Amino acid sequence: MKIFELRQLPEAELQARISELREEIFNLDFQRAIHQTADAKKFSTSRREIAQILTILRENELGIRPIDIIETQMSEADESGE
């Protein structure tokens, strides 16, 4: 999922997604250990998505608004003439 899609999900869904991804990584790692063909790209993509979700959860916990949202709001304000 894209980061902006993840930001729109509620915290419970983000936690569930982390659990799914961790299970997926476990299975991929197990497949790699027994020399079955495991998709290496899927492994790194899952790890990256977990990191993104954990970042979003921490931002929410601290009340931090990401820069890209603030920049988008500023550009919209400039376009509307405010």
N, C-alpha and C positions, 0 to 999 in steps of 0.2 A: 504494500500500500504506500501511497505517497504520504509525505509528512503532513500536508494540509488535510488529507482525509483522516489521518490518525488524530489530529487535533480536534476534530469534530465529534469523536466518539466519547461516550461517558467513561468514567474511571473504571467501572465494573467490566465493561467490554475490553478495555485496554489490559486489565489484569488477566482476563480470560485469554486474550490474544497472546500475552506473554507465556502463559502456561502451554498453549498450543505450540508455540514456536520452540519452547524449550524441549518439549516432547519430540518435535520434529528433528531438532538438532541431535537429540539423544539417538533417535533411530538412524539418522544419517551417519553419525559417528560409529554406531554399531555395524552398519552395513560396510563402512569403510574398513573397520577392523577385521571383518571376515572376508574381505576382498571381493565384495559384491560391488557392482557398479553403482556408485553414489554420485549424485550431481554436485560437484564441487561448488558451482555457482550458487546453488540453492542453500548450501551450508553458509556461505558468507553473507548472502542476502538475508537469511533468517537472523544471523547474529547482528547485522546492521539494524534490522527492524526492531529487535529487542532493545538495542541501544537507543534508538529513536523514541520508543515508547517509554523507556525509563527516564529519558530526558524530559519528555512531555509531562510525565507524572511529577517529576521534581519541580518543573516550572510551575505547575499548578499548585503544588504544595507551598512554594515560596511566593506565589502571586506574581511571578515574572511574566511579562508579555514579550513574546519573541519579536526581534527586530523586524522581520519581514512583514508581520502584521501591522506594525506601527508605520513602516515605510509605505505600505499599501494605503493605509488610511490617510497619510500625509499627501500622497499623490492624488487621491480622490478629492481631498479638500482643495488642492491646487487647481484641479480641473473644474470644480464647481465654483471657483472664484472667491472662496472664503479667505 
